[in-house]
């Protein structure tokens, strides 16, 4: 279908007949992101509020459909890179966001840490350097004053404001570790997202991690504080939570991004934004239970 035919179909979006409108809307929806520039041009050239609203709705649905496909492809990939996953979630709110906007700042942090590292350092010494660069030099911290703000979950906003929640700060921490080839993995602790530093034997395990493979835990939400297993057990006991094995062992990046989506839903429930809740619940259903 050529550009003229697309333009003619877009014009029919203002047809007063619901049947015609629905048919055209569905047909244009199937065309995908390629027609968005034409839709934006039509929006700019019209003063009809209903027509503009219909175009806006169509653009949003096209973008959401495309994003769903990207998220599914990300989940099916062999490694499901954590930074890429968080970037896709940010595109829900910022559809024009470029990957470089989140990758380049993380790369800068990685380079700053890498300069200070050497092979003679212990695992703990490496983490102390990373903590210094991330939390002192680059000033990342938890958002205490507005911890339910949705912006705490959108990685581009976290990078810009240097404030986030336990999931987003942990994701940035993990992304830096990945770039540095440090064996650090996420642990889905209730009420928090902590990390585990594994020894070399732990890297050879694809799905099952034993406690003996974990050298120590890290709490990015508390400036990278190092934890032991006993401190996690105390947290669970104090919170009256059954100490399941999954609270002590690494989880997949899919679980972490799923937790980010759930956190966003809670944020929008607090604000009463029903449209955003429905959109995020649709995304949440894409994730399998693990």
C-alpha positions in Angstrom: 0.0 0.0 0.0 1.5 3.4 -1.1 1.6 6.6 0.9 -1.5 8.1 -0.8 -3.6 5.1 0.2 -2.4 5.3 3.8 -3.2 9.0 3.8 -6.7 8.3 2.5 -7.3 5.8 5.2 -6.0 8.2 7.9 -8.5 10.8 6.6 -11.3 8.3 7.2 -10.5 8.2 10.9 -12.8 11.3 11.2 -15.7 9.5 9.6 -18.8 9.8 11.8 -19.8 6.2 11.1 -18.6 4.0 14.0 -18.4 0.9 11.6 -16.2 2.7 9.1 -14.0 4.2 11.9 -13.5 0.8 13.6 -12.7 -0.9 10.3 -10.1 1.8 9.3 -8.7 1.9 12.8 -8.1 -1.9 12.8 -6.6 -1.8 9.3 -4.2 1.0 10.2 -3.2 -0.7 13.5 -2.0 -3.6 11.5 0.4 -1.4 9.5 2.6 -0.9 12.5 5.1 1.8 13.5 5.9 2.7 9.9 2.8 4.8 9.5 3.3 6.8 12.7 5.0 9.8 10.8 2.0 10.0 8.5 -0.3 9.9 11.6 1.7 12.7 13.3 1.5 14.8 10.2 -2.3 14.4 10.0 -2.6 15.3 13.7 -0.5 18.5 13.1 -2.6 19.5 10.1 -6.0 19.2 11.9 -7.9 21.3 14.4 -10.6 18.7 15.0 -10.2 17.6 18.6 -12.0 14.2 18.1 -9.8 13.4 15.0 -6.7 14.3 17.0 -7.8 12.1 19.9 -8.4 9.2 17.6 -5.0 9.6 16.0 -3.3 9.8 19.4 -5.1 6.6 20.5 -4.0 4.8 17.4 -0.4 5.9 17.8 -0.4 4.7 21.4 -1.8 1.3 20.4 0.7 0.9 17.6 3.5 1.7 19.9 2.3 -0.6 22.6 1.8 -3.5 20.1 5.4 -3.0 18.8 6.8 -2.8 22.3 5.0 -6.0 23.3 6.8 -7.8 20.4 10.1 -6.3 21.5 9.6 -7.4 25.1 8.6 -11.0 24.0 11.7 -11.1 21.7 13.9 -9.9 24.7 12.5 -12.6 26.9 13.2 -15.3 24.3 16.8 -14.2 23.8 19.5 -16.3 25.4 20.8 -13.7 27.8 17.9 -11.2 28.2 20.3 -8.3 28.9 19.1 -6.4 32.0 19.8 -2.9 30.7 17.9 -3.6 27.5 14.9 -5.0 29.4 14.7 -1.9 31.6 15.1 0.3 28.6 12.0 -1.4 27.0 9.9 -0.7 30.1 11.0 3.0 30.0 9.7 3.1 26.4 6.2 2.6 27.7 6.3 6.1 29.0 8.9 7.5 26.6 8.3 5.8 23.2 10.9 7.9 21.4 13.7 7.0 23.9 16.9 5.9 22.3 18.9 3.0 23.8 22.0 5.1 23.9 20.4 7.5 26.4 20.6 4.8 29.0 23.6 2.8 27.8 26.1 5.6 27.4 25.7 6.9 31.1 26.1 3.3 32.3 29.1 2.9 30.1 30.6 6.0 31.6 30.1 4.6 35.1 31.7 1.3 34.0 34.8 3.1 32.6 35.2 5.1 35.9 35.1 1.9 37.9 37.4 0.0 35.4 40.2 2.5 35.8 40.3 1.7 39.5 40.2 -2.1 39.2 43.1 -4.6 38.9 43.4 -8.3 39.1 45.0 -8.3 42.6 41.8 -6.9 44.2 39.5 -9.2 46.1 35.8 -9.4 45.3 34.9 -7.2 48.3 37.5 -4.6 47.3 36.1 -4.5 43.8 32.6 -3.9 45.1 33.9 -1.2 47.5 35.3 0.7 44.4 32.1 0.2 42.5 30.1 1.6 45.4 32.3 4.6 45.7 32.0 5.4 42.0 28.3 4.8 41.7 27.1 6.3 45.0 29.8 8.9 45.8 31.1 10.1 42.4 27.9 9.7 40.4 25.6 10.4 43.4 23.0 7.8 42.8 20.6 7.3 45.8 17.2 6.1 46.8 14.3 8.5 46.5 13.2 8.9 50.1 10.9 11.9 49.7 8.7 10.4 46.9 9.4 6.7 46.8 6.1 5.8 45.0 6.8 8.2 42.1 6.6 6.2 38.8 9.7 8.1 37.6 11.7 6.0 40.1 11.2 3.0 37.8 11.9 4.6 34.4 15.6 4.2 33.9 16.2 7.3 31.8 14.6 9.4 34.6 16.6 7.6 37.2 19.8 8.4 35.3 18.7 12.0 34.9 17.7 12.6 38.5 20.2 10.1 40.1 17.3 8.9 42.3 15.4 5.6 42.0 13.8 2.7 43.8 15.3 -0.6 44.9 14.7 -2.2 41.5 16.0 0.5 39.3 19.1 1.2 41.4 19.8 -2.6 41.4 19.4 -2.7 37.6 22.0 0.0 37.1 24.3 -1.7 39.5 23.8 -5.0 37.7 24.4 -3.4 34.3 27.7 -1.9 35.4 28.8 -5.3 36.8 27.8 -7.0 33.5 30.0 -4.6 31.6 32.9 -5.3 34.0 32.4 -9.1 33.8 31.8 -9.2 37.6 29.8 -12.3 38.6 27.0 -10.3 40.3 23.3 -11.4 39.9 19.9 -10.3 41.2 18.1 -11.8 44.1 14.4 -11.2 44.4 14.0 -10.5 48.1 10.5 -9.4 49.2 10.4 -5.7 49.6 13.8 -5.2 48.1 16.0 -6.2 45.2 19.5 -7.3 46.4 22.4 -8.8 44.6 24.7 -11.8 45.1 28.4 -11.9 44.2 29.2 -15.5 43.1 32.5 -17.3 43.1 33.9 -18.6 39.8 32.2 -22.0 40.2 28.9 -20.3 40.4 29.3 -19.0 36.9 29.2 -22.5 35.6 25.7 -23.2 36.8 22.9 -22.2 34.4 19.9 -22.4 36.7 20.7 -23.9 40.1 22.8 -21.9 42.5 23.9 -23.2 45.9 24.6 -21.1 48.9 28.2 -22.1 48.8 28.6 -20.3 45.4 27.7 -17.0 47.0 30.5 -15.0 48.5 28.3 -12.3 49.8 25.2 -10.2 49.1 24.9 -6.5 48.2 22.1 -4.1 48.9 22.2 -1.4 46.2 19.3 0.5 47.8 21.6 1.1 50.9 24.6 2.4 48.9 25.9 -1.1 48.2 26.1 -2.3 51.7 27.5 -5.9 52.0 25.2 -8.5 53.6 25.5 -12.0 54.8 22.9 -14.8 54.7 22.1 -14.2 58.4 21.0 -10.6 57.7 18.6 -11.8 55.1 17.2 -14.4 57.4 16.8 -11.7 60.1 15.0 -9.5 57.6 12.6 -12.3 56.6 11.9 -13.3 60.2 11.3 -9.7 61.2 8.9 -9.3 58.3 7.2 -12.6 59.1 8.0 -14.0 55.7 8.8 -17.7 55.1 12.5 -18.0 54.1 12.1 -19.6 50.7 15.2 -20.7 48.8 14.4 -18.2 46.1 15.1 -15.3 48.5 18.7 -16.4 48.8 19.6 -17.4 45.3 20.0 -15.5 42.0 17.0 -15.0 39.8 16.8 -14.4 36.1 16.8 -10.9 34.6 13.2 -11.6 33.4 12.1 -11.8 37.1 13.8 -8.5 37.8 12.1 -6.7 34.9 8.8 -8.3 35.9 9.3 -6.9 39.4 9.9 -3.5 37.8 6.6 -3.7 36.0 4.8 -4.7 39.3 6.4 -1.8 41.1 5.1 0.6 38.4 1.6 -0.8 38.8 1.8 -0.1 42.5 3.0 3.5 41.8 0.1 4.2 39.4 -2.4 2.6 41.7 -1.3 5.1 44.3 -2.0 7.9 41.8 -5.2 6.4 40.5 -4.1 6.3 36.9 -6.3 3.5 35.6 -5.2 3.7 32.0 -1.6 3.2 32.9 -2.5 0.3 35.3 -4.3 -1.5 32.5 -1.4 -0.9 30.1 1.1 -2.3 32.6 -1.1 -5.3 33.5 -1.1 -6.1 29.8 2.7 -6.1 29.8 2.8 -8.1 33.0 0.9 -10.9 31.4 3.7 -11.4 28.9 6.0 -12.6 31.6 5.9 -16.3 32.5 5.9 -17.4 36.1 9.4 -18.5 37.2 
